[in-house]
Amino acid sequence: MDPRAFEDLVFALVRAEHPSAIQLRPPDAGRDTIVPAAGDRRERAWQAKHHTSGIKWSDCEASLKTAVESRDPEEVTFVFPLDLTEGKEEGLKELRGLYAEDKVRVADPWFAATLRETLLANPDIREAHIDRVLSLGEGYAHEMFRRDASLSERWSQQTAAALEGPLAAYGQQERLQDAEQAVDDGDHARASVLYEQIADALTELTPGIADAMALLAARAAAEAGDRPRAGGLYLRVSRSAAARGDSLAEYAAFRASWLLEERERWRSQAATARAAWPELPDGSIEQLIEAFERCLAKGDGDGIAEWADAACEALAAQGDWGRVADIAGRAAEALGPVTEQGPRLEIELERRDALAETGGEFQDAYRQLTLAPVGRSAHGPRIHARWAAALARTGRGPEAAERFRVAADGWQARGGAEDEIAEAVLSEDVVARQYGAGRRLGQPEVVAVSELRGRDITPTVLADRRETAGCGPGLRTAVTRHAAR
């Protein structure tokens, strides 16, 4: 939200509780909304401070002094779109110490948590000031707003710990200090550039930390008034986090909704849908398809690849293979041959999976892909693993076991792919149990292979848990469809 929209929101929330409330415009003597004096009560004031990268108590002090000197209010409440942090608590204490309570009382401020709770209790205000602005359906917007509250809190708690070590290890500590100094100096545009440079440097090394820095870059850009840049940075984070299955994707997409121009807001809505569809499928998949169609009509190659991949994955999860084949086919025709890993390769893999699921000749299609340059590259083992999963799902156990072995051997030769090797070996074990073909692992071997895994919750880990919970080996076989992802 921009500062004016934030003031409008605060006024609406105050008026819901105090019908006599009045909204003021500058010059407002340090008061955005007031409840006029009545009876034995003096005027009460609310001052909205649209601080997005950190509370500036000096601004609050200036507003408080102006209000006291000009209007003599009984009480002043400050409202912020973020939550109080440990480093900012002392500032509130100092603000309250400026005047005795019988002169003016500085009430407990409204922070982001207060606003969320109040908005959820006032759906009409939320709909008018948020849902309509974001062009989202009421139920969908309510759910996303609720989820954003918890995601925001979780991100804030994790960020400080996540940034302590990696930035120094990768030689970015000095640049971080420069960015933080730029924030302190009020040069948010420069801070945004510096934060993004750190994100660029860390993208391949540690994408999670890179996303955290890109979020800081987005916040600084918003503070500098560069809304298109801020929105683009939030979308960057959402795209990266979605690829990792990180819930940060929802948070970043929802933030982008506030910043993009109306004609570009479909991008944030599509990003929100991509992040939310496994848990909120109603409406999400159609938004992904709409984003693909928009990009296809405009000839936007990057957009075609991004949204065709997202739409195909969602449709495949629902078993809608006809639409997977249609979207993947049209995307492939528009994009040309696949040359590297990423959304373009994913589209080709989904296209071949659709052939397998609809009874088409998928074997030759997969074989051609393994013989192409991308299949002879470091990405070849993934293609073999997806081919193996398609064979397993169509009941070709011996061939699936052999293909999983080829994938594992390829990853072993490549090195540094312990998780992938574990997935392929354990998937072969699933095929052996289901179809009686391939190598079955004994208990010591299962333990040894399991120790190859990192900390990620992989599909096979989930399958193990489902089987332990009594769901049976059939589900394990179904889950391996995603094992090579």
N, C-alpha and C positions, 0 to 999 in steps of 0.2 A: 504494500500500500504506500502511496505517497503521503506526505504529512497532512495535506488537506483531507484526504479520505480517512486517515487515522483519527483526526479531530472529529469528523462526522460520526465515526463509529463510537467514539467515547461519549459524544453528546447523546446519541441514541440510547446507550446503556444507562447513562445517568437519568435521562428522562423516563426510562422504564420504571425507575424506582421513585423519581421525584418529578411528577407531572408539571410542576412550575418551572422546571429548568429552562434556561435561556442559553443559546449558543452565541458567542461573540466572534467577530473577525478583527484582525489587526487594524488599528492599535487596540489591544484588549487589556492593557494594564496587567499583563502576566496571568490572564485567566481566559481559557478557551470556553469553558462552560461554567455557569453559575446557577445556584439556587438562591434567589433573592432573599434578603432579610425579611423575616416575618415573626411577629410576636416578640418573644424575648431572645430570638436567635439572630445573630448577625449573618451576613452573606457567607455562603460556602462556595468554594471554587475548585474546579478540576483543571489541571494543566496537562495536556497531552504532549509528551516529548517523544518524537519519532526517532529515537536513537536506535540504530540497528547493529552497530559494532561494539557498543559498550556505553554504559550510562555516563553522561557528562554532568557531574554534580554542579560544576560552575554555571552551566546554563540554568539549572534548577534554582540555584542561589540567586541569580539575577532576576528570574521571574518572581521568586518569592519576595524579594526586596521591593520590586516594583508594585506588586499587589498590596503589600503591607502599607507602603507609603501612599499609594493612590486610593485604595479602597477599604483598608482596615477589615479584611475578612476574618471570620471566626476560625475557619479551617481551610486548608489547602491540601488537595490530593493530587499527587503526580501519577501519571499513567505512562507505562513503557511497554513496547512490544517485545521485550525480552525479560529474562529472569535475573534476579539479583545473584551475583557471584561473590565468593568470599572476599576478593580484593576490593569490592565496591561497598561492603557493609559499613566501613568507617565513614564513607562519604555521607550516608544517610544519617548517621549519628551526629556528624558535624552540622549538617543542615538543620536538624532539629534543635541543635544547641544555639542557633542564631537568635532565637526569640523565646521568651518565656511562654508557657502554654496558655496563660491568660491573655497574652497578646495575640498570638496566632498558633494554632495547633497544626503541625504537619502530620496528617493522617497516614496510616499504613498505605504505601503506594500500591497501585494496581500494576502487577507484573504480568508477564505472558501467561503464567498459569492461572492467574485471576481472570484474565480476559477469556481464556478458553472455557473455563468453568462457567462463567457468566453467559457466554455465547451459546453454549450447549443448553443452558437453562432458558434461553430466549430465542427459540428457533425462528421467530419472525424477523428479528434483527439480523440473525446470522444469514437468513435467506436474502434479505434486502442488501446487506453490505458485503456478503462474501459469495454466496451461492450464485447469485445473478451475475456478479462481476466475473466469476470464473466460468460462467456458462455451463454449470454442472447441474445434473438433476439433484433434487433435494436430498433424497436418501443417500445417493452416492457421495455428495459433498459432505453430508453429516459424518459418514463413515470415514472419509479421508481426513476430515478435520480432526476427528477423534484420534485417528491413527497418527497423524502428524504430531499431535501433542506428545505422545509417548516416544516417538522416534526422535523428536527434537531433544527431549530430555536425555535420552540414551546417548545421542551423539555428543552432547555437551559434556557428559560425564566421562566419555571415553577419549575425547580429543586431547586433553592435556597429557594424559599418560602416553598416548600413542605418539605424540610429537617429541617427547623428551629425548629419546635415544637416536632414532633413525636419521634425523636431520644433521646431527653432528657426525654420525658415521659416514654419511654420504656427502659431506662437505658443504652443507647448506645452512649451517648455523649462522654464519655472518650475514647471509642474505636475509634470513628470518629476522635477525636483529634490526637490519635496515628497514624491513617492512614494518616491524612493530614501532620503530621510531617514526616512520612516516605516518602511521596512525596517530601517534601521540602529537605529531606536528599538525594534524588535520589535513595532511596531503593524502587523501584516500585513493585518488587516482593512481599515484605512484605506488602506494601500498598494494593495490590490486595487481599491478603489473609485476611487482616483485613476488607476490604470493603465487601468481600464475607461473612465473619462471621456475619457482621451486617445484610446483606441480609437474611441469614439463620434464624437469630433470629426474623426477622420481617415478614417472608413469610406468616404465618398464621394470624398475627395480622393486618398487613397493607400491602397487596401485592404490591400496587402501589409504596410505599416508598421502599419496598424491591427491586423492579425492578430498581429504581433509584440508589440504592447502588450497585446492581449487574452490572449496566452499568459502574459505577466508577471502579469497580473491573476489568471489561473487558478492560477499557482504560488503567489502570495501568499495566495489564498483557501485553498488546500490547507494551506499553512503555518499559517494561522489556524484550521484545523480545520473550515472550512465546506466539506465535501465536495460537497454538492449544487450550491453556487454554482460551485465549481471545475469540476465535471463539466460544468455548463451552459456555462461559458465555453470549455472545450475543444471542446464540440460546436459552439459558435458559430464558432470558428476553422476547424474541419473543414468546416463548411457553406460558409463564405466561400472557403476555399482550393480546395475541390472545384469551385466555379463557375469558378475561374480555371485549373483543371487543375494546381494546385500540389501537389507531393508533401507539403507540410506537412499536407494533409488527412489522410493516413494517420497521421502522427505525433500530431496532436491527437486523432483518434478513439481511437487506442490508449491515450493517456493518460487519456481519459475513462473507459475501461473499468475503471480502478482505483478510481474515485471515486464512480460512481453506485451507488445502492442496487440490489440484485439485481432488483427488479421493474422498474427503469428501465434496466437494462443493455442491453436490446435496442436502445436508441437508439444507444449507442456501437458495438454490433456492426453495425447497419445503416450507420452513418457509416463504419466501417472497410470494409465491403463496397463502399460507393459509391466510396471512394477507391481501392480495390484492383481492382475488377472488370475493367478492361481487361487487366491482367496476370495476375490470378488469378480467372478467370471461374467456376470450379467452386465452386458453393455461394453465390457472392456475389449473383447475380441473385435467387435464391430468398429470400435474406435481405432484399433490397430489397422484393420483393413482399410478404413477411410483414410488414414495417414498414408498408407501405401498407394492408394488410388490417386491421392493428391500429388504425390511425388512423381508417380508414373505419368500423369497428365502434364506435369511441368518439365519432365525430362531430367529430374534431379537424381543423378546416379547414386550419390551417397545416401539420399533419403530412400530411394527404391530399395537398396540393399538392406538398410537398417530396418525398415518397417515390413518388408517382405519376410525377412528372417524372423522378426518378432511375431508377425501374424501366423506364419507357418508353424512355428513352435507351439503357439497357443492352440491352433486348430488341430495339430497332430495329437496334442495331449487329450483332446476331446474325441479323437478318432474321426475327424471330418476330413478324410483323405482326399475326397474329390476337390474340395476347395484348396487343400494344400497343393495338389497337382496343378490346379489352375493358376494360383498366385505364383508358385515357384517357376512354372513354365513361362509366364509372362515376364517375370523379373529376369530370368535367365536370358530371354530374347532381347530385353532392353539393355542388359549389362554386358553381354558378350561372354567370352570364355573366362573360366575361373583361373586365376593366376596366383592367388595367395590365400592364406588363412584369414578368417574373419566372416562377416555376414555373407559374402558371396559364396564361400565354400559351404557355409551352413545351408544356404538355399539349395545347392546342388545335392547335399546329403538328404535334405528333406524331400527333394524331388524323387530321389531313388527309393527312399522309404515309402513314399506314396505309391510308387510302382509295385513294390513288394506287397503292400497292404491291399492293393486293388487287383492282384493277380497278374500284373504285368511282368515283362521280362526284365527283372532288375539286375540279374547277374552280369550281363554284358555291360549294362550301364555303370555298375560299380567297377568292373574290370577296366573299362575305358578311363575312368577317373584315376585309378591307380597307375595307369600307364602315362597319364598326362604329366606335365612338369610339376604340378602341385602334388601329385601322387608320389613322385620320386623325390620329393623334398622331405624336410623334417616332419611334415604334416601327414606323410603317408601312413604311419601306424594308426592315426585316428580314422582314416578312411577305411582301413582294414577292419578296425574294431566296429565301426558302424555297419559295415557289410556283414560282419559276423552276427551282430544283433538282429539284422534283418533275416538272416538265414535261420537263426534260432526261433524267431517268431513265426516263421513259415514251416516249422517242423523239420528242418534239415540239420539235425543234430551233429552228425559227423563232420559235415562241411563247416558248420558254425564253430565247432571245437578247433578245427584246423586253422580257421581264419583268426580266431582269438589268439592262437599260438603265434601266428605270423605277426600280429599286432604287438604282442609282448616282446617277441624277439627284436622287432624294429625299435621299440622304445628302449630296450636294454642296450642295443648298439648305439643309440643316440646318447644315452646317459642323461642323468639329471631328471628322470621321469619316473620316480619311484611310485607315485600315486597311480599313474597310468598303467604301469606294469602290474601293480596289485589288482587294479580293476579288471584287466584282461585275464589274468590268471584265475581270479575268483569267478569271473563270468564263465570261463571254460569249465570250472567246477560246477557251476549252476547247470550248464548244458549237460555235463556228464551225469548229474543226479537226475535230471529231467528225462533225458533221452537215452542214457546208457552209452554215450559216446564221448570220447575224450578222457583227459586225465582227471581223476578224482583226488582231492587232497585229503591226506590224513590230518588228524588234529594238530600234530606238531607243525605241519606245513601251513595249515590255516593260520596258526599263531605267527609263524615266521613271515608270511605274506602280509598279514594284518599290520605288522610292525613297519612295513614299508610306507603305510599311509601317513599323510600329514594330519593336520587338525581339522581339515574340512569334513563336513558330513556328506560323504559321497553317496551316490545312489545304492551301491552295494552295501554300504553301512546301514542305510535305511532298510534295505531288503533283509539284512540279517536281523534287524530289530523286529521287523514285521513277522518274520518266521518264528522268532523266539516268542512273540506275543500270540502265536497260534494261527497266523493267517495262512500258513502252508507254503510249500515251495512254488506253487503256481504263480503267486504274486512276485516271488523272487525273479522268475523268468520274465515276467512283464516289466519289472523295474529295470532290467538290464537294457531295455531299449535306450535308456539315457546314460548307460554306463560310460560310453565313449565320449560324451559331451564334455 
